[in-house]
Amino acid sequence: MAKILFVLTGSDHWTLADGTLHPTGFWAEEFAVPHRTFTEAGHTVVVTTPGGVVPTVDRGSLSADANGGQAQADAIAAELANAAALREPLKLEDVDPAGFDAVFYPGGHGPMEDLAVNADSGRLLTRALREGKPLAVLCHAPAALLAAGDAVAGYRLTAFTNEEEKLAGLADKAKWLLQDRLEALGVDFVAGAPFAPNVVVDRNLYTGQNPASSGPLATRMLEVL
């Protein structure tokens, strides 16, 4: 079976344009649903973060409203509680991607703070793209692709859109918007309907637009594992 590296943000905040520290981290559903999908299929998940810090979950992502009801919120919380890999992350700077069959980046606003400018993550992404290793990047996690620079130019992909950031109430507070920055890199950005599942596959790069894309993205990855 496959060994999958989950690269998570190590940040517990996102710095807004006015210097305010917006509490965040990783989005619960974007870790929990793919983690459950992969482990139930018999695959192994290993977590890594910058510095090996234990990742912080965005508290807002644990609410019933964020998960379509209390039952789903409880299921996601239980998946996080049972995921031992979350409590024992590897140091990203020490990780050799050769030891893994696939790479998965869950989102949340945290990657906008750290992975967007993390050279170790940028090198990992560039190597995965170059070697054809299945690589999935979800929601705000495509911010990490900014650290890979020209390596992603010309790829078709998706991510959390400008429209979704506006609807979430944070677009006018952000230093920059993810869709804008990705398009500036020269990608072919494919925006679906706000908050509806949207998965885009180009070569070995698998991207999901938002939390609702978590399950469909993981399912597409299973096809190649």
C-alpha atoms as a printed R data frame, in Angstrom:
    type eleno elety resid chain resno       x      y       z
1   ATOM     1    CA   MET     A     1   0.000  0.000   0.000
2   ATOM     2    CA   ALA     A     2   1.001  3.634  -0.418
3   ATOM     3    CA   LYS     A     3   2.739  5.933   2.055
4   ATOM     4    CA   ILE     A     4   1.339  9.473   1.770
5   ATOM     5    CA   LEU     A     5   3.025 12.611   3.080
6   ATOM     6    CA   PHE     A     6   0.591 15.229   4.405
7   ATOM     7    CA   VAL     A     7   2.245 18.671   4.485
8   ATOM     8    CA   LEU     A     8   0.456 20.951   6.956
9   ATOM     9    CA   THR     A     9   0.903 24.560   7.949
10  ATOM    10    CA   GLY     A    10   2.760 25.217  11.174
11  ATOM    11    CA   SER     A    11   1.131 28.620  11.622
12  ATOM    12    CA   ASP     A    12  -1.711 29.423  14.001
13  ATOM    13    CA   HIS     A    13  -2.428 32.819  12.434
14  ATOM    14    CA   TRP     A    14  -2.685 34.739   9.185
15  ATOM    15    CA   THR     A    15  -1.380 38.311   9.139
16  ATOM    16    CA   LEU     A    16  -3.919 40.643   7.556
17  ATOM    17    CA   ALA     A    17  -3.184 43.872   5.679
18  ATOM    18    CA   ASP     A    18  -3.562 46.017   8.799
19  ATOM    19    CA   GLY     A    19  -1.203 43.797  10.806
20  ATOM    20    CA   THR     A    20  -3.986 42.004  12.666
21  ATOM    21    CA   LEU     A    21  -3.235 38.336  13.419
22  ATOM    22    CA   HIS     A    22  -6.267 36.368  12.272
23  ATOM    23    CA   PRO     A    23  -6.454 33.058  14.227
24  ATOM    24    CA   THR     A    24  -6.294 30.097  11.879
25  ATOM    25    CA   GLY     A    25  -4.307 26.908  11.174
26  ATOM    26    CA   PHE     A    26  -5.357 23.959   9.013
27  ATOM    27    CA   TRP     A    27  -9.006 23.401   8.072
28  ATOM    28    CA   ALA     A    28 -10.345 20.330   9.874
29  ATOM    29    CA   GLU     A    29 -12.367 18.809   7.026
30  ATOM    30    CA   GLU     A    30  -9.469 19.169   4.615
31  ATOM    31    CA   PHE     A    31  -7.312 16.942   6.788
32  ATOM    32    CA   ALA     A    32  -9.923 14.636   8.287
33  ATOM    33    CA   VAL     A    33 -11.808 13.563   5.155
34  ATOM    34    CA   PRO     A    34  -8.721 12.717   3.043
35  ATOM    35    CA   HIS     A    35  -7.058 11.091   6.075
36  ATOM    36    CA   ARG     A    36 -10.077  8.861   6.573
37  ATOM    37    CA   THR     A    37 -10.336  8.118   2.853
38  ATOM    38    CA   PHE     A    38  -6.707  7.045   2.575
39  ATOM    39    CA   THR     A    39  -6.387  5.116   5.828
40  ATOM    40    CA   GLU     A    40  -9.645  3.211   5.306
41  ATOM    41    CA   ALA     A    41  -8.239  2.138   1.941
42  ATOM    42    CA   GLY     A    42  -5.189  0.742   3.760
43  ATOM    43    CA   HIS     A    43  -2.706  3.511   3.028
44  ATOM    44    CA   THR     A    44  -0.396  5.124   5.586
45  ATOM    45    CA   VAL     A    45  -0.427  8.869   6.314
46  ATOM    46    CA   VAL     A    46   2.612 10.709   7.702
47  ATOM    47    CA   VAL     A    47   2.382 14.382   8.701
48  ATOM    48    CA   THR     A    48   5.090 16.999   8.329
49  ATOM    49    CA   THR     A    49   5.156 20.695   9.249
50  ATOM    50    CA   PRO     A    50   7.785 23.449   9.192
51  ATOM    51    CA   GLY     A    51   9.980 22.843  12.208
52  ATOM    52    CA   GLY     A    52   8.006 19.738  13.128
53  ATOM    53    CA   VAL     A    53   5.551 21.789  15.197
54  ATOM    54    CA   VAL     A    54   2.248 20.152  16.121
55  ATOM    55    CA   PRO     A    55  -0.228 21.747  13.690
56  ATOM    56    CA   THR     A    56  -3.064 23.945  14.947
57  ATOM    57    CA   VAL     A    57  -6.600 23.314  13.748
58  ATOM    58    CA   ASP     A    58  -8.652 26.367  12.811
59  ATOM    59    CA   ARG     A    59 -11.272 26.410  15.578
60  ATOM    60    CA   GLY     A    60 -13.863 27.798  13.178
61  ATOM    61    CA   SER     A    61 -13.565 24.658  11.063
62  ATOM    62    CA   LEU     A    62 -14.839 22.491  13.924
63  ATOM    63    CA   SER     A    63 -18.279 24.109  14.161
64  ATOM    64    CA   ALA     A    64 -21.534 22.526  13.060
65  ATOM    65    CA   ASP     A    65 -22.115 25.382  10.611
66  ATOM    66    CA   ALA     A    66 -18.765 24.803   8.923
67  ATOM    67    CA   ASN     A    67 -19.472 21.094   8.512
68  ATOM    68    CA   GLY     A    68 -23.089 20.930   7.453
69  ATOM    69    CA   GLY     A    69 -24.396 19.823  10.822
70  ATOM    70    CA   GLN     A    70 -23.337 18.582  14.236
71  ATOM    71    CA   ALA     A    71 -23.102 14.924  13.218
72  ATOM    72    CA   GLN     A    72 -20.499 15.664  10.551
73  ATOM    73    CA   ALA     A    73 -18.670 18.048  12.876
74  ATOM    74    CA   ASP     A    74 -18.473 15.293  15.488
75  ATOM    75    CA   ALA     A    75 -17.185 12.792  12.905
76  ATOM    76    CA   ILE     A    76 -14.454 15.174  11.793
77  ATOM    77    CA   ALA     A    77 -13.444 15.947  15.391
78  ATOM    78    CA   ALA     A    78 -13.240 12.210  16.086
79  ATOM    79    CA   GLU     A    79 -11.028 11.671  13.025
80  ATOM    80    CA   LEU     A    80  -8.646 14.369  14.235
81  ATOM    81    CA   ALA     A    81  -8.561 12.884  17.728
82  ATOM    82    CA   ASN     A    82  -7.717  9.443  16.331
83  ATOM    83    CA   ALA     A    83  -5.039 10.650  13.898
84  ATOM    84    CA   ALA     A    84  -1.818  9.903  15.764
85  ATOM    85    CA   ALA     A    85   0.210 11.342  12.876
86  ATOM    86    CA   LEU     A    86  -1.042 14.837  13.786
87  ATOM    87    CA   ARG     A    87   0.689 14.624  17.147
88  ATOM    88    CA   GLU     A    88   4.023 13.368  15.793
89  ATOM    89    CA   PRO     A    89   4.862 15.497  12.731
90  ATOM    90    CA   LEU     A    90   8.194 15.235  10.987
91  ATOM    91    CA   LYS     A    91  10.327 18.325  10.422
92  ATOM    92    CA   LEU     A    92   9.638 19.489   6.887
93  ATOM    93    CA   GLU     A    93  13.246 20.544   6.421
94  ATOM    94    CA   ASP     A    94  14.386 16.942   7.072
95  ATOM    95    CA   VAL     A    95  11.837 15.128   4.888
96  ATOM    96    CA   ASP     A    96  13.003 13.188   1.830
97  ATOM    97    CA   PRO     A    97  10.033 12.919  -0.570
98  ATOM    98    CA   ALA     A    98  11.635  9.848  -2.129
99  ATOM    99    CA   GLY     A    99  10.301  7.884   0.839
100 ATOM   100    CA   PHE     A   100   6.682  8.596  -0.079
101 ATOM   101    CA   ASP     A   101   4.348  7.535  -2.869
102 ATOM   102    CA   ALA     A   102   2.232 10.705  -2.884
103 ATOM   103    CA   VAL     A   103   2.028 14.149  -1.304
104 ATOM   104    CA   PHE     A   104  -1.106 15.891  -0.009
105 ATOM   105    CA   TYR     A   105  -1.438 19.510   1.177
106 ATOM   106    CA   PRO     A   106  -4.584 20.294   3.226
107 ATOM   107    CA   GLY     A   107  -5.599 23.939   3.362
108 ATOM   108    CA   GLY     A   108  -6.850 26.522   5.806
109 ATOM   109    CA   HIS     A   109  -5.535 30.075   5.875
110 ATOM   110    CA   GLY     A   110  -2.333 28.943   7.634
111 ATOM   111    CA   PRO     A   111  -0.471 28.141   4.392
112 ATOM   112    CA   MET     A   112  -0.967 31.778   3.330
113 ATOM   113    CA   GLU     A   113   1.290 32.705   6.266
114 ATOM   114    CA   ASP     A   114   4.088 30.134   6.161
115 ATOM   115    CA   LEU     A   115   4.043 27.653   3.274
116 ATOM   116    CA   ALA     A   116   3.686 30.425   0.691
117 ATOM   117    CA   VAL     A   117   7.246 31.496   1.496
118 ATOM   118    CA   ASN     A   118   8.752 28.231   2.752
119 ATOM   119    CA   ALA     A   119  11.758 27.199   0.658
120 ATOM   120    CA   ASP     A   120  11.762 23.597   1.946
121 ATOM   121    CA   SER     A   121   8.152 23.169   0.862
122 ATOM   122    CA   GLY     A   122   8.921 24.835  -2.459
123 ATOM   123    CA   ARG     A   123  11.721 22.368  -3.140
124 ATOM   124    CA   LEU     A   124   9.495 19.422  -2.181
125 ATOM   125    CA   LEU     A   125   6.735 20.609  -4.512
126 ATOM   126    CA   THR     A   126   9.134 21.225  -7.372
127 ATOM   127    CA   ARG     A   127  10.642 17.772  -6.989
128 ATOM   128    CA   ALA     A   128   7.230 16.074  -6.812
129 ATOM   129    CA   LEU     A   129   6.108 17.837  -9.994
130 ATOM   130    CA   ARG     A   130   9.355 17.026 -11.797
131 ATOM   131    CA   GLU     A   131   9.345 13.360 -10.801
132 ATOM   132    CA   GLY     A   132   5.660 12.775 -11.567
133 ATOM   133    CA   LYS     A   133   4.753 11.912  -7.980
134 ATOM   134    CA   PRO     A   134   0.986 12.278  -7.324
135 ATOM   135    CA   LEU     A   135   0.589 15.687  -5.661
136 ATOM   136    CA   ALA     A   136  -2.690 17.021  -4.245
137 ATOM   137    CA   VAL     A   137  -3.095 20.612  -3.048
138 ATOM   138    CA   LEU     A   138  -6.377 21.800  -1.547
139 ATOM   139    CA   CYS     A   139  -8.225 25.107  -1.004
140 ATOM   140    CA   HIS     A   140  -5.746 27.686   0.420
141 ATOM   141    CA   ALA     A   141  -2.854 25.208   0.347
142 ATOM   142    CA   PRO     A   142  -2.033 26.155  -3.277
143 ATOM   143    CA   ALA     A   143  -0.443 29.187  -1.619
144 ATOM   144    CA   ALA     A   144   2.459 26.796  -1.111
145 ATOM   145    CA   LEU     A   145   2.861 26.641  -4.895
146 ATOM   146    CA   LEU     A   146   4.039 30.251  -4.787
147 ATOM   147    CA   ALA     A   147   7.264 29.001  -3.219
148 ATOM   148    CA   ALA     A   148   7.742 26.686  -6.209
149 ATOM   149    CA   GLY     A   149   7.714 29.643  -8.596
150 ATOM   150    CA   ASP     A   150   8.090 28.856 -12.281
151 ATOM   151    CA   ALA     A   151   7.697 25.120 -11.668
152 ATOM   152    CA   VAL     A   152   3.892 25.503 -11.777
153 ATOM   153    CA   ALA     A   153   3.659 27.912 -14.716
154 ATOM   154    CA   GLY     A   154   1.332 26.553 -17.394
155 ATOM   155    CA   TYR     A   155  -0.496 24.057 -15.142
156 ATOM   156    CA   ARG     A   156  -4.285 23.957 -15.017
157 ATOM   157    CA   LEU     A   157  -5.343 24.155 -11.383
158 ATOM   158    CA   THR     A   158  -7.840 25.517  -8.930
159 ATOM   159    CA   ALA     A   159  -7.778 26.948  -5.418
160 ATOM   160    CA   PHE     A   160  -9.924 29.060  -3.093
161 ATOM   161    CA   THR     A   161 -11.183 31.797  -5.381
162 ATOM   162    CA   ASN     A   162 -11.353 35.570  -5.034
163 ATOM   163    CA   GLU     A   163 -15.151 35.293  -5.020
164 ATOM   164    CA   GLU     A   164 -15.079 32.766  -2.177
165 ATOM   165    CA   GLU     A   165 -12.726 34.984  -0.160
166 ATOM   166    CA   LYS     A   166 -15.157 37.874  -0.653
167 ATOM   167    CA   LEU     A   167 -18.094 35.749   0.454
168 ATOM   168    CA   ALA     A   168 -16.098 34.613   3.493
169 ATOM   169    CA   GLY     A   169 -15.641 38.285   4.431
170 ATOM   170    CA   LEU     A   170 -11.834 38.382   4.304
171 ATOM   171    CA   ALA     A   171 -10.986 39.583   0.798
172 ATOM   172    CA   ASP     A   172 -10.878 43.256   1.717
173 ATOM   173    CA   LYS     A   173  -8.715 42.513   4.763
174 ATOM   174    CA   ALA     A   174  -6.086 40.357   3.043
175 ATOM   175    CA   LYS     A   175  -2.624 41.496   1.979
176 ATOM   176    CA   TRP     A   176  -3.133 39.554  -1.243
177 ATOM   177    CA   LEU     A   177  -5.578 37.101  -2.766
178 ATOM   178    CA   LEU     A   178  -4.569 33.580  -3.679
179 ATOM   179    CA   GLN     A   179  -6.216 33.456  -7.101
180 ATOM   180    CA   ASP     A   180  -4.476 36.686  -8.101
181 ATOM   181    CA   ARG     A   181  -1.055 35.459  -7.043
182 ATOM   182    CA   LEU     A   182  -1.441 32.096  -8.778
183 ATOM   183    CA   GLU     A   183  -2.602 33.694 -12.018
184 ATOM   184    CA   ALA     A   184   0.421 35.994 -11.846
185 ATOM   185    CA   LEU     A   185   2.599 32.849 -11.882
186 ATOM   186    CA   GLY     A   186   1.140 31.931 -15.256
187 ATOM   187    CA   VAL     A   187  -1.203 29.100 -14.260
188 ATOM   188    CA   ASP     A   188  -4.486 28.312 -16.014
189 ATOM   189    CA   PHE     A   189  -6.836 28.975 -13.091
190 ATOM   190    CA   VAL     A   190 -10.136 27.079 -13.228
191 ATOM   191    CA   ALA     A   191 -12.757 28.604 -10.923
192 ATOM   192    CA   GLY     A   192 -15.893 26.618 -10.163
193 ATOM   193    CA   ALA     A   193 -19.060 27.759  -8.405
194 ATOM   194    CA   PRO     A   194 -18.393 29.193  -4.923
195 ATOM   195    CA   PHE     A   195 -18.169 26.538  -2.210
196 ATOM   196    CA   ALA     A   196 -19.168 23.730  -4.591
197 ATOM   197    CA   PRO     A   197 -16.841 20.755  -5.207
198 ATOM   198    CA   ASN     A   198 -14.308 21.383  -7.956
199 ATOM   199    CA   VAL     A   199 -11.314 19.163  -8.693
200 ATOM   200    CA   VAL     A   200  -8.824 19.895 -11.472
201 ATOM   201    CA   VAL     A   201  -6.188 17.395 -12.616
202 ATOM   202    CA   ASP     A   202  -3.230 18.308 -14.830
203 ATOM   203    CA   ARG     A   203  -0.544 15.674 -15.222
204 ATOM   204    CA   ASN     A   204   0.420 14.635 -11.659
205 ATOM   205    CA   LEU     A   205  -1.015 17.784 -10.020
206 ATOM   206    CA   TYR     A   206  -4.414 17.357  -8.346
207 ATOM   207    CA   THR     A   207  -6.079 20.487  -6.950
208 ATOM   208    CA   GLY     A   208  -9.321 21.105  -5.062
209 ATOM   209    CA   GLN     A   209 -11.028 24.472  -4.792
210 ATOM   210    CA   ASN     A   210 -12.505 24.492  -1.284
211 ATOM   211    CA   PRO     A   211 -13.451 22.332   1.736
212 ATOM   212    CA   ALA     A   212 -16.284 20.711  -0.224
213 ATOM   213    CA   SER     A   213 -13.651 19.397  -2.631
214 ATOM   214    CA   SER     A   214 -11.855 17.438   0.110
215 ATOM   215    CA   GLY     A   215 -13.622 14.118  -0.478
216 ATOM   216    CA   PRO     A   216 -13.672 14.279  -4.287
217 ATOM   217    CA   LEU     A   217  -9.992 15.228  -4.371
218 ATOM   218    CA   ALA     A   218  -8.996 12.319  -2.127
219 ATOM   219    CA   THR     A   219 -11.114  9.940  -4.207
220 ATOM   220    CA   ARG     A   220  -9.369 11.051  -7.395
221 ATOM   221    CA   MET     A   221  -6.011 10.472  -5.708
222 ATOM   222    CA   LEU     A   222  -7.058  6.933  -4.783
223 ATOM   223    CA   GLU     A   223  -7.358  6.142  -8.480
224 ATOM   224    CA   VAL     A   224  -3.587  6.457  -8.900
225 ATOM   225    CA   LEU     A   225  -2.402  5.038  -5.559
